[in-house]
């Protein structure tokens, strides 16, 4: 994909966090966390793992780190998940809400959320 298709408004904000997984010098996966000032939750977007590194737990580790960051900020997470990734998110404690919708060029998506687990008393 060209750079213009993988860069988004807000990527350069001080509150935005970019996580990248490496195998040696090779970037194998990434995800961005965008904190919208007016929202009570953090948007997870741009989640990707190189095809030849998929199935190795890299995505789950990136998602786990994102969830730890959300916990530290006491914020829930949300994303627009590709239809093909819904089961991945569900396995990691996320739930879908609302109908599927089309994002041009990319395909079917559904809104999903992850809520901070209740704290122990």
C-alpha positions in Angstrom: 0.0 0.0 0.0 1.2 3.5 -0.6 2.0 5.7 2.4 -1.1 7.9 1.8 -3.3 4.8 2.5 -1.7 3.9 5.8 -1.3 7.4 7.3 -4.2 8.9 9.1 -5.2 12.2 10.6 -3.9 12.3 14.2 -0.9 10.0 13.6 1.4 12.8 14.6 -0.4 14.0 17.8 1.5 13.8 21.1 -1.3 11.6 22.5 -1.1 9.0 19.7 0.9 5.8 20.3 2.4 3.7 17.6 3.5 0.1 18.5 5.7 -1.9 16.2 6.8 -5.5 16.5 10.2 -6.6 15.2 12.0 -9.8 14.4 15.6 -8.7 14.3 15.6 -5.7 11.9 12.3 -6.7 10.3 9.1 -4.8 11.2 6.6 -7.6 11.5 3.5 -5.9 12.8 2.1 -2.6 13.9 -0.9 -0.9 15.5 -1.8 2.7 16.3 -3.7 4.0 19.4 -5.4 7.3 18.9 -6.9 9.2 21.9 -9.7 11.4 20.7 -10.0 14.3 23.2 -13.8 14.2 23.1 -14.1 10.5 23.5 -13.9 8.3 26.6 -12.2 5.5 24.8 -9.1 5.0 22.7 -9.3 4.1 19.0 -7.2 1.1 17.8 -6.4 1.4 14.1 -4.0 0.3 11.5 -3.5 -3.1 13.1 -1.4 -5.3 10.7 1.0 -8.3 10.8 3.1 -9.2 7.7 1.5 -12.2 6.0 4.6 -14.4 6.5 4.6 -13.7 10.3 0.9 -14.3 10.9 -0.2 -17.0 13.2 2.9 -16.6 15.4 1.2 -14.6 18.2 2.5 -11.2 17.1 -0.9 -9.7 16.6 -2.1 -11.0 20.0 1.0 -9.5 21.7 0.5 -6.1 20.0 -3.2 -6.2 21.1 -2.2 -7.2 24.6 0.2 -4.2 24.8 -2.5 -1.9 23.5 -4.9 -3.2 26.2 -2.2 -2.6 28.9 -1.8 1.0 27.7 -5.6 1.4 27.7 -5.7 0.1 31.3 -3.0 2.5 32.4 -5.1 5.4 31.0 -8.4 3.9 32.4 -9.9 4.0 28.9 -11.7 1.3 26.9 -10.6 0.5 23.3 -12.7 0.5 20.1 -11.9 -0.3 16.5 -13.5 -0.9 13.1 -12.5 -4.5 12.5 -12.3 -6.2 9.1 -14.8 -9.0 8.8 -12.0 -11.5 8.5 -10.4 -10.3 11.8 -13.6 -10.5 14.0 -12.8 -13.9 15.5 -9.2 -12.7 16.3 -10.6 -9.8 18.3 -13.3 -12.0 20.0 -10.6 -14.5 21.1 -8.9 -11.5 22.8 -11.9 -10.3 24.7 -13.5 -7.9 22.3 -17.1 -7.7 21.3 -18.8 -6.5 18.1 -21.6 -4.1 18.1 -23.8 -2.7 15.3 -24.1 -3.9 11.7 -21.3 -4.6 9.2 -20.4 -1.7 6.9 -18.3 -1.2 3.8 -15.0 0.8 3.8 -14.2 1.5 0.2 -11.2 -0.5 -1.2 -10.7 -2.3 2.1 -14.1 -4.2 2.5 -16.6 -5.2 5.2 -16.0 -4.0 8.8 -17.8 -4.0 12.1 -17.3 -1.8 15.2 -15.8 -3.6 18.1 -14.9 -2.7 21.6 -12.7 -3.9 24.5 -13.6 -2.8 28.0 -11.3 -2.6 30.9 -12.0 -5.6 33.1 -13.6 -4.8 36.5 -11.0 -4.2 39.1 -10.9 -6.4 42.2 -12.1 -4.7 45.4 
